[in-house]
Amino acid sequence: MSRNVGGIKISAGRELLEVNLRKMIRNNELDPAKPIPSETAWGEEYHLCRNTVRKVLQTLMDEGLLYKRQGRGTFIISPENRSPEQVRKTKFLVFLPEYQGSASRLPSYDKNLLSGISDFAFQNFGKLELRPDGDSAERLLDQYRNLKFDGIIWERPGQIYNSVIEKLHRHNIPQVTISRSIGEIPSVFFDYRNGFLDVLDFLFRIGHRHIVFLDLPDQAPIFTDRRRFFTETLRKAGIKNPERYAYNISFRDDRCADIDSILAEHSEATAFFCSASLILEFRKKLLQKGYRIPEDFSLVAFGDSQEYLSDCQICSLREPRSKIGWRAAEIIQAIRQNREISAVPEMISGELITRKSCCSPFALLQPRFLSENQRHPGTPQRISL
């Protein structure tokens, strides 16, 4: 618990001393040939006891910024002599929309992202701070100047933060956005386009021709783009009226397409490619209606989060969330080292995991496919952009 001395809280005084001393060291305001002021002097200036000052100095020694000479005092380590393995490289500020004060309560989708950032920070002597949402540009700029953080990672930032992010960018604050493109700010995305190609190519190769895509009724650009890409890919593969095969669906919204109407519209369908958040409920409803998996329908999930895909038998296109987190942190550090980083969105490839929810429909549904192939000779060839 903080206590007041001379009108200043001890905890606040300690933080102020650490911030100011680190600033002086980083800005070369202290002479490496001379000892810094004594613990007593710092204590008097910041209204701190010697033990508290000693802890602050130890923190900076652990970061490779200070060292002690027996009988002579504490000295700064000159920049050319600081060990890159010892000095703290970066403090990451991470904005996660789902964060509510406890990382343990995050969905696995965000935990996997955070694990990549954390792994990079740990291996590079960095630190990170989580926050649930954005802040004003003025407050963030002030915090950056006071060394509260060294760079920001924005996970799916809302459009209301575009102006904040762009203003910080004009002040040269290192930033990375994930799953969003904003101006000239570096961004990292899951390469779902090549992932979709892998899924469709896999299903086509084992004999599926009529594949239905079920996605959430979200109008965010990334959702509308992937539905558009799915239909364009079907069109390139020779499927007529491909828009018929892409649906928005939510089991909590009566306005969205329901399963009965989808099955009635696509009696020839043999495979469904579903958002991970829909796949288990969709599979459950199919089984309730007497359908068999994979005998009647093959299923592939888009995403592989634990909350949505606890069934280890369902095929999935796994998002590389940990790799995305690692890369975002790596970009922040590269910016701080004045390395050139492209503003072109960087795509990280995922992985198609094949499991028991898929099989070839030919052996199981031969009569049906014979008649189908008479109407539509041949099967789609390998597809590409």
Summary of the structure (lengths in Angstrom):
residues: 385
radius of gyration: 27.7
end to end distance: 60.9
largest distance: 93.9
contacts: 1157
relative contact order: 0.11
helix: 43%
strand: 16%
